[in-house]
Each structure stands twice: as C-alpha cells, then as structure tokens.
Amino acid sequence: MVWWMTGDSRLSKRAAAIIGDPKSEVLVSAAVGWEMAIKVKLGKINPTSLIEGLEDAVSSETFTALPIALAHAIRAGLLPLHHRDPFDRLLVAQGQLLEIPIVSADRILDRYAVERVW
C-alpha cells in the first residue's frame, strides 16, 4: 500500500496494473493500517502523512477496507511460522479464507497456500 501511495518503483508493473484497473476489487486489510501506524511510530515509514492519509487514499481509489474477523485471527495464529511477521500471516489467513490473492513482493508467502501477485 505504501508503494502504491508513493508511486514507488518497487511495486511491480503487473501489481500496479491490477491495482489501478477499475475492474479490480482491491481490498485493503485493517492489518495494513495497523502495521503502517506501528512503522510510522517507530520512524520506519516517513512521512507520517502516509498513515494520516490512508483512509482517504482507500476511499479515493475506491478500494474497500477489509476488517479483521475473528476467523482471520484464528487462522493466522494456526498457520506455520514460515513467516515471522504476524501481519503477513494475517494477510495470508485473509487471502486463504476469502480466496483472494495478496499483493506482495515477499517470496516467503509462497510457502503458504495463497496466491501472491507480484
């Protein structure tokens, strides 16, 4: 989401095309906002306007906010620890349960039964 919001070249052309396609339904997990807020507070993401503008960016892009359901949290907690980041495991759980792909450059996610767009 940060790469999309900042126009970062690390976002692949394929992923950018899918996200930018008006026919695509883009879901933004609440886990994204949670992780971004933590990284802003730790000084790992600058400027802070990214987190302050996240809700506006989601609505202006006609993306859909995806809440974290209890089933998502349970699935994330039961996943193998291929990935140590709990936020990534939560995204995997949401992808699995909702049968939707995840946009991520992280190849470790390929160890899970989830489609990764990159």
C-alpha positions in Angstrom: 0.0 0.0 0.0 2.9 2.4 0.8 4.4 1.7 -2.6 1.1 2.4 -4.3 0.5 5.6 -2.3 4.1 6.9 -3.0 4.4 5.7 -6.6 7.4 3.6 -5.6 9.1 1.8 -8.5 9.4 -1.3 -6.3 5.8 -2.0 -6.9 5.8 -4.3 -10.0 4.2 -3.1 -13.2 1.9 -6.1 -13.0 0.7 -5.4 -9.5 0.3 -1.7 -10.3 -1.8 -2.5 -13.4 -4.0 -4.8 -11.4 -4.5 -2.3 -8.5 -5.1 0.5 -11.0 -7.6 -1.4 -13.1 -11.1 0.0 -12.2 -12.5 -3.5 -12.8 -10.3 -4.9 -9.9 -11.8 -5.1 -6.5 -8.9 -4.0 -4.2 -9.3 -4.9 -0.5 -7.0 -3.2 2.0 -6.8 -5.1 5.2 -7.0 -3.4 8.5 -3.7 -5.1 9.2 -2.1 -2.8 6.7 -3.2 0.3 8.6 -2.1 -1.3 11.9 1.3 -2.2 10.6 1.8 1.2 8.9 0.9 3.0 12.1 3.4 1.0 14.1 6.1 1.6 11.5 5.4 5.4 11.4 5.6 5.5 15.2 9.0 3.7 15.1 10.2 6.1 12.4 10.5 3.3 9.8 7.9 5.0 7.5 8.0 8.6 6.6 6.3 10.9 6.2 3.6 10.4 8.8 1.1 11.8 6.3 1.0 8.3 4.7 -0.8 6.9 7.7 -2.8 10.1 8.2 -4.0 9.9 4.5 -4.5 6.1 4.4 -8.3 6.2 4.9 -8.7 9.0 2.3 -6.4 7.1 -0.2 -8.5 3.9 0.2 -11.8 5.8 -0.4 -10.5 8.0 -3.2 -9.1 5.0 -5.0 -12.4 3.2 -4.5 -10.7 0.4 -2.6 -12.5 -1.5 0.1 -11.3 -1.6 3.7 -11.2 -5.2 4.9 -11.8 -5.7 8.6 -10.0 -8.3 10.6 -12.5 -11.0 11.6 -12.2 -13.5 14.4 -11.8 -16.3 11.9 -8.9 -14.4 10.2 -7.1 -14.0 13.6 -7.6 -17.7 14.4 -6.3 -18.9 11.0 -3.3 -16.5 11.3 -2.5 -17.9 14.7 -2.6 -21.5 13.5 -0.5 -21.0 10.4 3.0 -22.5 10.3 5.7 -19.9 11.2 7.2 -19.8 7.7 7.0 -16.1 8.1 7.8 -14.5 11.4 5.8 -11.3 10.8 2.3 -11.7 12.3 0.9 -9.0 9.9 1.9 -11.1 6.9 0.5 -14.2 8.4 -2.8 -12.3 9.0 -2.8 -11.3 5.3 -2.2 -14.9 4.3 -5.1 -16.0 6.5 -7.4 -13.4 4.9 -6.3 -14.5 1.5 -6.9 -18.1 2.2 -10.3 -17.7 3.9 -11.6 -15.2 1.3 -9.9 -17.0 -1.6 -8.3 -13.8 -2.8 -4.7 -13.1 -3.9 -2.2 -11.0 -1.9 -0.1 -8.3 -3.5 3.3 -8.7 -2.0 7.0 -8.8 -3.1 7.7 -11.2 -0.2 8.5 -14.7 -1.6 8.2 -16.3 1.8 4.5 -16.1 1.4 4.7 -18.6 -1.4 5.2 -21.3 1.3 1.6 -20.8 2.2 -1.4 -21.9 0.2 -2.3 -18.5 -1.1 -1.9 -16.7 -4.5 0.7 -13.9 -4.4 0.6 -11.2 -7.1 3.9 -9.7 -7.9 
